[in-house]
């Protein structure tokens, strides 16, 4: 088992500090309403213009703040704090809010970036620094978007990429339980509406460019929404053959054939997010459940397959350390 220690944390932090302010190359999620909207990433996004895309920059900041809280003596800690002091400020947050107010920005980063923005604020408030207060208006803006959007999303999105509903709800629920109880209640309601009746999952995965397991992230969400006995009952019906090793694909790490291909590199993220889900599921089921040991073993295999490769190419380096942190700090 790879230890999650200061050495590994320093490796994560150094990688992310290397790209958190790197503006180019950059992939915008941007609708132009006219020629005046053709602007650079840093002009559009005063804070989150690094890390290849907006959401990766957001969860890169989440990762750095988590690391400096968990390992305050990191060699990179002073640099993290100084850069956070310079970037996570009310005036720069105002610029991010101004972008959200644009007429064509209603679907901007929905729901993946929304959820990560909440997670970032949820981490920032646990520091003796002004970052959480500065980020709160942005978090409230995304919470309001969740509140408006979830009632009209009739069907969940089960893709293994950014649109996945369960992943977004899982991150948002953890934030909402502390900061917005009405939203937490809405998330619990929608999660049960969408997933409580699911049975006998076939797990036709992985897809060729997925970084999430639709089935495992759904189970991880339900582990948050249901008490242990109810979750175990649901889980046994959702995966009736799992104790016998089926679907086998869920226990096997994905093969990543080309880490310089941004889409294929998603599969390293799949391995790391599966490890995170397996550990959350095992913890929720408890040691007495028939799947718990196999779940933890599967998590180890998935970590071993992709953790050595998080800095192989910028197509993975700009985001994989965040998913590695999820995997290493869970369970």
C-alpha positions in Angstrom: 0.0 0.0 0.0 1.4 3.4 -1.0 1.6 5.6 2.1 -0.1 9.0 1.9 2.7 10.9 3.6 4.4 14.3 3.4 6.7 13.0 0.6 3.7 12.1 -1.6 1.9 15.3 -0.6 4.9 17.3 -1.7 5.0 15.6 -5.0 1.3 16.5 -5.6 1.8 20.1 -4.5 4.9 20.7 -6.6 3.1 19.4 -9.7 0.1 21.6 -9.1 2.0 24.7 -8.3 3.7 24.2 -11.7 0.4 24.6 -13.6 -2.1 26.4 -11.4 -1.1 29.7 -13.0 -0.1 28.4 -16.4 -2.5 30.1 -18.8 -1.6 28.2 -22.0 -2.5 25.9 -23.5 -6.1 26.5 -22.4 -9.4 24.9 -23.3 -12.3 27.4 -22.7 -15.9 26.6 -21.9 -17.0 29.8 -23.5 -19.9 31.1 -25.6 -19.3 34.2 -27.6 -22.3 36.6 -27.8 -20.2 39.0 -29.9 -16.7 40.0 -30.9 -16.1 41.7 -27.5 -16.3 38.3 -25.9 -13.2 37.0 -27.7 -10.8 37.4 -24.8 -7.9 35.6 -23.2 -8.5 33.1 -20.3 -7.0 35.4 -17.7 -9.2 38.3 -18.9 -12.3 36.1 -18.6 -11.3 34.3 -15.4 -9.1 36.4 -13.0 -8.5 33.3 -10.7 -9.2 30.2 -12.6 -7.3 30.7 -15.9 -4.5 28.1 -15.3 -4.4 24.3 -15.4 -5.6 24.0 -19.0 -9.3 24.5 -18.1 -11.4 26.3 -15.6 -12.5 23.3 -13.6 -9.0 21.8 -13.3 -7.8 25.1 -12.0 -10.6 25.1 -9.4 -9.8 21.6 -8.1 -6.1 22.3 -8.3 -6.7 25.1 -5.8 -8.8 22.7 -3.7 -6.0 20.2 -3.7 -3.4 22.7 -2.7 -5.5 24.0 0.2 -6.2 20.4 1.4 -2.5 19.6 1.3 -1.4 22.6 3.2 -4.0 21.8 5.9 -3.1 18.1 6.1 0.7 18.8 5.9 1.4 22.3 7.2 5.1 21.8 7.2 5.3 21.0 3.5 8.3 22.6 1.7 5.7 24.1 -0.7 3.4 25.4 2.1 4.7 29.0 2.1 4.3 29.2 -1.7 0.8 27.8 -1.6 -0.2 30.3 1.1 1.4 33.3 -0.7 -0.3 32.4 -4.0 -3.6 31.9 -2.3 -3.3 35.3 -0.6 -2.7 36.9 -4.0 -5.3 35.0 -6.0 -8.3 34.1 -3.7 -9.3 37.7 -3.1 -12.7 39.5 -3.2 -11.8 41.6 -6.2 -10.8 38.5 -8.3 -13.9 36.6 -7.1 -15.9 39.6 -8.4 -14.4 39.0 -11.8 -15.4 35.3 -11.7 -18.9 36.4 -10.7 -19.1 38.8 -13.5 -18.4 36.0 -16.0 -21.2 34.0 -14.5 -23.6 36.9 -15.0 -23.1 36.9 -18.7 -26.3 36.0 -20.6 -24.8 32.9 -22.2 -23.1 31.5 -19.1 -26.1 29.8 -17.5 -24.7 26.3 -18.4 -21.1 27.2 -17.8 -19.3 24.2 -16.2 -22.6 22.5 -15.2 -22.4 20.4 -13.0 -18.8 19.4 -12.6 -17.3 22.8 -12.2 -20.1 23.9 -10.0 -19.4 21.0 -7.6 -15.7 21.6 -7.5 -16.3 25.3 -6.7 -18.3 24.3 -3.7 -15.6 21.8 -2.6 -13.0 24.5 -2.9 -15.0 26.9 -0.7 -15.7 24.0 1.7 -12.0 23.5 2.1 -11.0 27.2 2.2 -13.2 27.9 5.2 -11.2 25.5 7.3 -8.1 27.7 7.1 -7.1 30.6 9.3 -7.0 32.9 6.3 -9.5 35.1 4.4 -9.8 32.7 1.4 -13.1 31.1 2.5 -14.8 34.5 3.0 -13.6 35.7 -0.3 -14.8 32.6 -2.1 -18.2 32.4 -0.4 -20.1 34.6 -2.9 -18.9 32.3 -5.7 -20.0 29.2 -3.8 -23.4 30.8 -3.1 -23.8 31.5 -6.8 -23.2 27.9 -7.7 -25.4 26.7 -4.9 -28.2 28.8 -6.3 -27.6 27.2 -9.7 -27.8 23.8 -8.3 -31.0 24.8 -6.5 -32.6 26.0 -9.7 -31.3 23.2 -11.9 -31.9 20.0 -10.0 -35.7 20.1 -9.8 -35.9 20.4 -13.6 -33.3 17.7 -14.4 -35.9 14.9 -15.0 -33.3 12.2 -15.6 -29.8 11.8 -14.1 -26.8 12.0 -16.4 -24.9 8.7 -16.1 -21.9 9.5 -18.3 -18.4 8.8 -17.0 -17.3 12.3 -17.8 -18.0 15.9 -16.6 -21.8 15.7 -16.9 -22.2 12.9 -14.4 -24.9 13.8 -11.9 -23.8 11.5 -9.1 -20.3 12.8 -8.9 -21.5 16.4 -8.8 -24.1 15.6 -6.1 -21.6 13.8 -4.0 -19.2 16.8 -3.8 -22.1 19.3 -3.5 -23.8 17.3 -0.7 -20.7 17.3 1.4 -20.5 21.1 1.1 -24.3 21.7 1.5 -24.5 19.7 4.8 -22.3 22.4 6.4 -23.3 25.5 4.4 -26.8 25.1 2.9 -29.2 22.6 4.5 -32.0 23.3 2.0 -29.7 22.4 -0.8 -28.5 19.3 1.1 -32.2 18.2 1.4 -32.8 18.8 -2.3 -29.7 16.8 -3.2 -30.8 13.9 -1.0 -34.3 14.0 -2.5 -33.0 14.0 -6.1 -30.4 11.4 -5.4 -33.1 9.0 -4.0 -35.5 9.9 -6.9 -32.9 9.0 -9.5 -31.0 6.1 -8.0 -32.9 4.4 -5.1 -34.7 2.0 -7.4 -31.6 0.9 -9.4 -31.1 -2.8 -9.5 -28.7 -5.4 -11.0 -26.1 -3.0 -12.4 -24.4 -4.4 -15.5 -21.5 -1.9 -15.4 -20.9 -1.6 -19.2 -17.6 0.3 -18.5 -15.1 1.7 -18.8 -15.8 3.8 -21.8 -12.8 4.9 -23.9 -12.5 8.4 -22.5 -14.1 8.2 -19.1 -12.6 9.4 -15.8 -15.5 8.3 -13.6 -17.2 5.0 -13.1 -20.9 5.7 -13.4 -21.8 2.7 -11.3 -19.3 3.2 -8.5 -19.8 6.9 -8.2 -23.5 6.3 -7.9 -22.9 3.8 -5.1 -20.5 6.3 -3.4 -23.3 9.0 -3.5 -25.8 6.6 -2.1 -23.4 5.7 0.7 -23.7 9.4 1.8 -27.4 9.6 1.4 -28.4 6.3 3.2 -27.7 5.1 6.7 -25.4 2.0 6.8 -28.1 -0.7 7.0 -30.2 0.9 4.2 -27.1 1.4 2.1 -26.1 -2.2 2.5 -29.5 -3.3 1.4 -29.5 -1.0 -1.6 -25.9 -1.9 -2.5 -26.7 -5.7 -2.4 -29.5 -5.2 -4.8 -27.6 -2.8 -7.1 -24.6 -5.2 -7.3 -26.1 -8.7 -6.5 -23.1 -10.6 -7.9 -20.3 -8.4 -6.6 -19.3 -10.7 -3.8 -18.7 -13.3 -6.5 -16.5 -10.9 -8.4 -19.0 -9.7 -11.0 -19.1 -7.4 -12.9 -15.4 -8.3 -13.1 -14.5 -5.0 -15.0 -15.0 -3.0 -11.8 -12.1 -4.8 -10.1 -9.7 -4.3 -13.0 -7.8 -1.1 -13.6 -8.2 0.5 -17.0 -5.4 0.3 -19.6 -4.0 3.7 -20.6 -2.5 3.4 -24.1 -1.4 7.0 -24.7 -1.0 9.5 -21.9 -0.3 12.3 -24.3 -3.9 12.0 -25.7 -6.1 14.1 -23.4 -9.1 11.9 -23.7 -7.3 8.6 -23.3 -5.5 10.1 -20.4 -8.9 10.3 -18.7 -8.5 6.6 -17.9 -5.8 7.3 -15.3 -8.4 9.5 -13.7 -10.9 6.7 -13.9 -8.4 4.4 -12.0 -7.9 7.0 -9.3 -11.6 7.9 -8.9 -12.5 4.2 -8.8 -10.1 3.8 -5.9 -11.7 6.7 -4.1 -15.2 5.2 -4.7 -14.1 1.8 -3.6 -12.7 3.2 -0.4 -15.8 5.2 0.4 -18.0 2.2 -0.3 -15.9 -0.1 1.8 -16.0 2.3 4.7 -19.8 2.7 4.4 -20.4 -1.0 4.2 -18.3 -1.8 7.2 -15.7 -4.6 7.8 -18.4 -7.3 8.1 -19.7 -6.9 4.6 -18.7 -9.6 2.1 -17.5 -7.0 -0.4 -15.4 -4.8 1.9 -12.1 -6.6 1.6 -12.4 -7.0 -2.2 -13.3 -3.3 -2.4 -10.2 -2.2 -0.6 -8.0 -4.6 -2.6 -9.5 -3.2 -5.8 -8.7 0.3 -4.6 -5.1 -0.6 -4.1 -4.8 -2.1 -7.6 -6.3 1.0 -9.2 -4.0 3.3 -7.3 -1.0 1.2 -8.2 -1.9 1.4 -11.9 -2.1 5.2 -12.2 -0.4 6.9 -9.3 3.1 6.5 -10.9 1.9 8.3 -14.0 0.3 11.5 -12.8 3.1 13.6 -14.1 3.9 11.7 -17.3 2.4 14.3 -19.7 0.6 17.7 -19.3 -2.7 16.1 -20.4 -2.7 14.3 -17.1 -0.4 16.5 -15.0 -2.9 19.4 -15.1 -5.5 17.5 -13.1 -4.6 14.0 -12.0 -3.0 15.0 -8.7 -6.5 16.1 -7.5 -8.0 12.7 -8.2 -4.9 11.1 -6.6 -5.6 13.1 -3.5 -9.2 12.0 -3.4 -8.1 8.3 -3.7 -5.3 8.6 -1.1 -7.2 10.5 1.5 -10.5 8.4 1.4 -11.6 5.6 3.6 
